[in-house]
Amino acid sequence: MAIEELQLSCVREVVDITKNASFEPRYMQLNPRGVVPTLVDGEQVLWDSRAIVRYLDQRYANGHLWDAHAEETKAWIDRLHKFPLMLLSYSVWVLGKRGEKSADILADKVGRAYRYAEENPELADAYRRKAAFFETFAKELGDAQHVASAIETSRIVLEQLREQVRARRWIAGDRISFADCIAASVLSRLVDLGLLDFWYRDRSDRLRAYFDRLRGRDSYRFVFVGDPQIPEHLRLRLP
Ligand SMILES: N[C@@H](CCC(=O)N[C@@H](CS)C(=O)NCC(=O)O)C(=O)O
């Protein structure tokens, strides 16, 4: 979404994490964390969405989406970037009503990472870190107290966001920023999960109105709705 907002063009390749494509050695060589997204720009290889957007923003867009904004907006970028979307998603997919993924899927990822570590000695450290990440993640997910506390913290962030956009078009005011792009994916995923979506059900809610503004952006429609490259099973399901 940020790339679209910056009016940059790129060649995109879908890395289907539901099929563990991010575990492939070819991908881990580029991005030793084995997570999406990764940006390749000539000699530069970057990962972590914040590092990618900051780089693109500084190099090609004069800080339009991030650096030219006030500290308050930058704080929102941090706050939303930390939103525990993966934990909340798995809490619905594994523990919640949808039950799409079982806890075995996490055990499979741990086993897979150790197996790849054996087969690819040059990437062994990266694969062991990935295994350790999923071991810790599975423990956190199995800890009801931990999940409940993440949900509560997230609820507070949503209330703060609702307050922030009460009298503003975007988080920064008149101009869209990277904070709004992160908010777009957080809010979309929550609606898709049916978790912490209390604001979505009331059309007059300020947060719902803000979400509808985000959904009206060409960048949102392109990435979340109309992107022909995204296979059906990876698409968001918004009621
Ligand atoms: N902080 C990172 C998060 C990246 C991340 O965790 N990506 C997840 C999907 S949202 C992923 O690629 N997971 C792959 C996997 O778990 O194997 C960023 O903003 O880029």
The ligand as a Gaussian input file, in Angstrom:
#p B3LYP/6-31G(d) Opt

LIG

0 1
 N        7.924000      -6.626000      11.716000
 C        7.878000      -7.311000      10.456000
 C        6.889000      -8.430000      10.535000
 C        7.040000      -9.398000       9.422000
 C        6.232000     -10.648000       9.672000
 O        6.151000     -11.138000      10.798000
 N        5.627000     -11.190000       8.616000
 C        4.833000     -12.393000       8.777000
 C        3.494000     -12.219000       8.131000
 S        2.629000     -10.844000       8.777000
 C        5.530000     -13.532000       8.049000
 O        6.159000     -13.336000       7.033000
 N        5.460000     -14.749000       8.555000
 C        6.089000     -15.842000       7.871000
 C        6.196000     -16.993000       8.758000
 O        5.694000     -16.828000       9.849000
 O        6.782000     -17.992000       8.373000
 C        7.520000      -6.346000       9.348000
 O        6.815000      -5.368000       9.601000
 O        7.958000      -6.539000       8.210000

